[in-house]
């Protein structure tokens, strides 16, 4: 990986480490270049988690589904929802006006509508979405529980919430991220040595999953209406 790409990857990780109060302005500032940062993260760090996420989308976004893309950003995951699922309509919600401007410029599809708003206080009634999707957002929130509770509130009784987050204990973040960047920067050190997965039960229902990759660096969770939202779903702070 060349030096500009290393810098972009570093930037993407730092964006994931922002606290809620500073996040919106920071994302507005980088909106025009965000896809470059995010694509490196997706390819080099998050690829196995996203592969599993896309599998869940294919399984659960059925023909005509109403989907909420929470924290839609520049719309890259919205495009994935349209590609891998079969939604009837997608609402993309994000707090950053700059990111949404980019999303609107790249997606011209009558099934998609973008709104500005707070994912911890969703402006929707209970029980209306078939699927809520959220990728790499809850880790920057002051209260991740609040967002997940809102996601569960707005899904239908037979709906699901599919979300991803990255998580590291405070104090080891800098060393581990530097190690990750070194790994993905070397053509002689395949990322597959790092990105193993683990899965454990989340709830007794058959619509919940919790799968971790890279020793817990990235997690894919799926929850249903009946699932309790407990600490197992809260990412550790990314103190970068």
NORGIQUI-V88173 format. One record per helix or strand of 3 or more residues. SS is the DSSP state (helix for helix, strand for strand). FROM is the first residue (numbers start at 1). LEN is the number of residues. Records with the same first field share a line. If there is no record, write none. Layout:
SS=FROM-LEN, FROM-LEN
//
This chain:
helix=3-14, 20-25, 47-14, 76-9, 97-10, 138-3, 144-11, 173-13, 191-3, 214-3, 231-3
strand=65-6, 87-8, 112-5, 129-7, 155-12, 197-3, 209-5, 218-7
//
